[in-house]
């Protein structure tokens, strides 16, 4: 099997193959190659993954997924679950990297923070599948927002997926069991069962859930071994 570095190279080659929406000025402002993916942060041996939509400006600057206002809320909640205390110390928050993985549906920043459409998500889907199935060793994924959760609808029946999602806020206290599939470089198909735990997106703009998010995250983490 190829290395995670090879997978990242393959993602960049795909990004270079044909144009797609990229926030070029943001990458140029910090002298970063726009087609180089900012793919993941954390430990491939960890048992838990936080799965977001795509990158923002702060993520491009830092070179890490989920490190802006929303990501910081996630990191703080996870730190509190581990150590039993709250912190805003950036160095302390970096210490969680051994216990989790942070990644996104697409490892790039779209212009004006507009979500990538299905076509772009599916273009990079094979690489995300390989990451989850062949490289990351965990089996529990917390999705952040509707876009991230619905990325997984391909791996469930339409009826089961919609029934789960249509539970209203009760869905945020439950998990959906699915089986991911990925094809390796030799064309062999691999399968992996995972549990999906949906949460609302923790954006400050999400007025319905923003203030409730820390408690919702705390509850979800109490249901997971990590």
MOUR-V38876 format. One record per residue. N is the residue number from 0. RES is the residue in one letter. SS is DSSP state (~ for helix, > for strand, _ for the rest). PSI is psi in degrees with one decimal (none if undefined). Layout:
BEGIN
N/RES/SS/PSI
N/RES/SS/PSI
END
This chain:
BEGIN
0/X/_/142.7
1/X/_/168.8
2/X/_/167.6
3/X/~/-30.8
4/X/~/-38.0
5/X/~/-38.6
6/X/~/-42.0
7/X/~/-37.4
8/X/~/-39.2
9/X/~/-37.8
10/X/~/-43.6
11/X/~/-39.2
12/X/~/-39.3
13/X/~/-40.1
14/X/~/-32.9
15/X/~/-18.0
16/X/~/-40.7
17/X/_/144.0
18/X/_/149.3
19/X/_/164.8
20/X/_/123.5
21/X/_/141.7
22/X/_/73.2
23/X/~/-46.5
24/X/~/-36.8
25/X/~/-44.8
26/X/~/-43.0
27/X/~/-32.3
28/X/~/-23.9
29/X/_/16.5
30/X/_/48.7
31/X/_/144.1
32/X/_/118.6
33/X/_/-30.3
34/X/_/-5.9
35/X/_/119.2
36/X/_/141.3
37/X/_/93.7
38/X/_/-52.3
39/X/>/164.2
40/X/>/133.0
41/X/>/-158.1
42/X/_/122.1
43/X/_/-16.4
44/X/_/-0.2
45/X/_/162.0
46/X/_/-0.6
47/X/>/140.7
48/X/>/136.2
49/X/>/128.5
50/X/>/113.1
51/X/>/-168.7
52/X/_/-64.3
53/X/_/-172.6
54/X/_/153.3
55/X/_/-176.1
56/X/~/-44.2
57/X/~/-35.8
58/X/~/-39.2
59/X/~/-44.2
60/X/~/-45.0
61/X/~/-21.0
62/X/_/27.4
63/X/_/142.9
64/X/_/153.1
65/X/_/62.1
66/X/_/1.7
67/X/_/-155.4
68/X/~/-44.4
69/X/~/-46.9
70/X/~/-35.5
71/X/~/-37.4
72/X/~/-40.1
73/X/~/-47.6
74/X/~/-41.3
75/X/~/-40.6
76/X/~/-38.8
77/X/~/-40.5
78/X/~/-43.2
79/X/~/-37.1
80/X/~/-32.5
81/X/~/-49.3
82/X/~/-7.2
83/X/_/20.3
84/X/_/156.4
85/X/_/149.7
86/X/_/150.4
87/X/_/3.4
88/X/_/119.0
89/X/~/-37.6
90/X/~/-40.8
91/X/~/-40.3
92/X/~/-29.0
93/X/~/-22.2
94/X/~/-12.2
95/X/~/-5.9
96/X/~/-23.8
97/X/~/-10.7
98/X/_/-0.4
99/X/_/173.8
100/X/>/137.5
101/X/>/128.2
102/X/>/179.1
103/X/>/168.0
104/X/_/-34.5
105/X/_/127.5
106/X/_/40.8
107/X/_/165.3
108/X/_/120.8
109/X/_/153.2
110/X/~/141.2
111/X/~/20.5
112/X/~/25.3
113/X/_/133.0
114/X/_/141.0
115/X/_/143.2
116/X/_/176.7
117/X/~/-39.1
118/X/~/-44.6
119/X/~/-41.3
120/X/~/-43.5
121/X/~/-27.7
122/X/~/-38.7
123/X/~/-2.7
124/X/~/-46.1
125/X/~/-33.3
126/X/~/-38.5
127/X/~/-39.8
128/X/~/-47.9
129/X/~/-40.9
130/X/~/-50.2
131/X/~/-43.5
132/X/~/-39.9
133/X/~/-22.2
134/X/~/-43.4
135/X/_/135.5
136/X/_/-8.1
137/X/_/175.5
138/X/_/12.5
139/X/>/122.6
140/X/>/123.9
141/X/>/117.0
142/X/>/143.2
143/X/>/97.3
144/X/_/165.9
145/X/~/-43.9
146/X/~/-43.4
147/X/~/-42.2
148/X/~/-44.2
149/X/~/-10.1
150/X/~/-27.0
151/X/~/2.3
152/X/~/-20.2
153/X/~/-17.2
154/X/~/13.8
155/X/_/162.4
156/X/_/150.7
157/X/~/-42.2
158/X/~/-47.3
159/X/~/-43.1
160/X/~/-48.2
161/X/~/-37.9
162/X/~/-42.1
163/X/~/-47.3
164/X/~/-30.0
165/X/_/15.0
166/X/_/1.3
167/X/~/-146.7
168/X/~/-16.6
169/X/~/-24.9
170/X/~/-24.4
171/X/~/2.1
172/X/~/12.0
173/X/_/174.1
174/X/_/153.4
175/X/>/127.7
176/X/>/125.6
177/X/>/171.0
178/X/>/114.7
179/X/>/150.5
180/X/>/148.2
181/X/>/146.4
182/X/>/126.9
183/X/_/-178.8
184/X/_/-23.8
185/X/_/-0.9
186/X/_/7.8
187/X/_/137.1
188/X/>/134.3
189/X/>/148.3
190/X/>/151.8
191/X/>/123.1
192/X/>/137.1
193/X/>/158.6
194/X/>/129.2
195/X/>/124.1
196/X/>/102.7
197/X/>/143.9
198/X/>/156.8
199/X/_/161.4
200/X/_/131.8
201/X/_/33.5
202/X/_/142.4
203/X/_/-20.9
204/X/_/-15.0
205/X/_/78.7
206/X/_/-29.2
207/X/_/-36.3
208/X/_/-12.8
209/X/_/-49.6
210/X/_/-24.2
211/X/_/-15.6
212/X/~/-46.3
213/X/~/-42.0
214/X/~/-37.2
215/X/~/-40.8
216/X/~/-42.7
217/X/~/-43.2
218/X/~/-46.8
219/X/~/-45.5
220/X/~/-27.8
221/X/~/-15.6
222/X/_/-2.4
223/X/_/141.0
224/X/_/125.6
225/X/_/none
END
